[in-house]
Amino acid sequence: MLPERIVAPPPWVGHIPFAFWIIDVMRPRRFVELGTHSGNSFCAFLQAAATAVTPGEYFAVDDWRGDDHAGGYDNGIYEDLRRYTETRYHRSSALLRMTFDRALAGFADGSIDLLHIDGLHTYAAVRHDFDAWLPKMSERGVVLLHDTAVRERDFGVYQLFAELAERYPTFQFVHSHGLGVVQTGTAVPPEPLASLLRGEPDSRGIDPRLYFERLGNSLVDRYYFEELAKQLEVELENMGRRKQQLATALASPFDSAKRILSSGFFDPEAYRKNAGVPDVHDLSLAQHYLDVGEAAQLAPSRHFDPRFYSDKYPDVARAGLNMLFHYVTFGRAEGRLPKKPNIAGEDSAESVRTEHSPD
């Protein structure tokens, strides 16, 4: 089974195959997730439950404002997930927008079969979350802890997991930032789960850690390939747009000259003197600059330096375009500089655009 929804950020993507498996094996009556962010893990658990046609209640608890480890994010993250879950899983799931501690009162002791903790990852925070929610776990209880393999940025989940391993049956995946499995309940778990907690190969002799790592990594690769494909698609669209703009600009012999003449970066009077062509009208002067002036290192005005532009933007030079024509057609909109700023910071791209552009 492939996940129906994968979005950024990707750290949990590698554990989606295990999420599918554990829902099928445990068939939890109640599942709670502490820390959901964009919902990769929560949606995987929901998809697995729907596929297995197993009754159960699924709750995601998060304030959807971020924290020191996840960073801050806007309300759009919550709204995207809310729309998705309400459309597909509204009968079996709920998003509880509140703190973990506030949500505690909504769950009776001994009522949760499967708990996934993925909130703030400092030792103090995750220790508090585990201790606070432990009474809510049922006799079948299993707790999942994400980021057990991370030992930087003040992460302390690995430390808590090591302590829990001395008290409970546990198993740890080390890929995709690590995922710890902790059996807190006293009931005998289903044999596939019991075998996993013992670290034994399954009935086919397959090592579970290696098996789920390979499946998970394949999904991570798929995510990045799809993201790269999206980026390439955008680049191709941009290239096509620029090609059309260039074709339009070059539609007639004087269109390019008209473009630079009206840009505010071509000074006919100054160029007429520099080029030594006193009796040529303005449009022909602009065409003269395009044909021979720039190659002869004649400046079109004091507001644009073609040599600076060529040196600073070698991609333009490699394309073989006239520097000023590129700037007024593409570079100005891209935020490129028309000339080297002076020490006082005057004549920046923005100031030139404001003071000298006719629009």
RARA-V141554 format. One record per backbone hydrogen bond with DSSP energy under -1.0 kcal/mol. CO is the residue of the C=O (numbers start at 1). NH is the residue of the N-H. If there is no record, write none. Layout:
co = [CO | CO]
nh = [NH | NH]
This chain:
co = [10 | 12 | 13 | 15 | 16 | 17 | 18 | 19 | 20 | 21 | 22 | 23 | 29 | 30 | 30 | 31 | 32 | 33 | 34 | 36 | 39 | 40 | 41 | 42 | 43 | 44 | 45 | 46 | 47 | 48 | 49 | 57 | 58 | 59 | 60 | 61 | 67 | 74 | 75 | 76 | 77 | 78 | 79 | 80 | 81 | 82 | 83 | 84 | 85 | 89 | 89 | 92 | 94 | 96 | 96 | 99 | 103 | 104 | 108 | 112 | 113 | 114 | 115 | 116 | 117 | 121 | 122 | 123 | 124 | 125 | 126 | 127 | 128 | 129 | 130 | 133 | 134 | 135 | 136 | 138 | 139 | 141 | 141 | 142 | 143 | 144 | 145 | 152 | 156 | 157 | 158 | 159 | 160 | 161 | 164 | 164 | 169 | 171 | 173 | 175 | 177 | 178 | 179 | 180 | 181 | 182 | 190 | 191 | 192 | 193 | 194 | 195 | 196 | 202 | 206 | 207 | 208 | 209 | 210 | 211 | 212 | 213 | 214 | 215 | 216 | 217 | 218 | 219 | 220 | 221 | 222 | 223 | 224 | 225 | 226 | 227 | 228 | 229 | 230 | 231 | 232 | 233 | 234 | 235 | 236 | 237 | 238 | 239 | 240 | 241 | 242 | 243 | 244 | 245 | 246 | 248 | 252 | 254 | 255 | 256 | 257 | 258 | 267 | 268 | 269 | 270 | 271 | 272 | 277 | 281 | 282 | 283 | 284 | 285 | 286 | 287 | 288 | 288 | 289 | 292 | 293 | 294 | 300 | 305 | 306 | 307 | 308 | 309 | 313 | 313 | 314 | 315 | 316 | 317 | 322 | 323 | 324 | 325 | 326 | 326 | 327 | 330 | 331 | 332 | 338 | 342 | 346 | 348 | 349 | 350 | 351 | 352]
nh = [13 | 15 | 16 | 19 | 20 | 21 | 22 | 23 | 24 | 25 | 26 | 27 | 57 | 113 | 114 | 59 | 116 | 61 | 118 | 39 | 43 | 44 | 45 | 46 | 47 | 48 | 49 | 50 | 51 | 52 | 54 | 31 | 94 | 33 | 96 | 35 | 71 | 77 | 79 | 80 | 81 | 82 | 83 | 84 | 85 | 86 | 87 | 88 | 89 | 92 | 93 | 58 | 60 | 62 | 98 | 103 | 106 | 107 | 111 | 138 | 142 | 32 | 144 | 34 | 146 | 156 | 126 | 127 | 128 | 129 | 130 | 131 | 132 | 133 | 134 | 136 | 137 | 110 | 112 | 141 | 187 | 184 | 185 | 115 | 182 | 117 | 180 | 155 | 160 | 161 | 162 | 163 | 164 | 165 | 167 | 168 | 183 | 181 | 179 | 178 | 149 | 147 | 173 | 145 | 171 | 143 | 194 | 195 | 196 | 197 | 198 | 200 | 199 | 205 | 202 | 211 | 212 | 213 | 214 | 215 | 216 | 217 | 218 | 219 | 220 | 221 | 222 | 223 | 224 | 225 | 226 | 227 | 228 | 229 | 230 | 231 | 232 | 233 | 234 | 235 | 236 | 237 | 238 | 239 | 240 | 241 | 242 | 243 | 244 | 245 | 246 | 247 | 248 | 249 | 250 | 251 | 255 | 258 | 259 | 260 | 261 | 262 | 271 | 272 | 273 | 274 | 275 | 277 | 280 | 285 | 286 | 287 | 288 | 289 | 290 | 291 | 292 | 293 | 294 | 296 | 298 | 297 | 267 | 309 | 310 | 311 | 312 | 313 | 316 | 317 | 318 | 319 | 321 | 320 | 326 | 327 | 328 | 329 | 330 | 331 | 332 | 334 | 336 | 335 | 305 | 345 | 342 | 352 | 353 | 354 | 355 | 356]
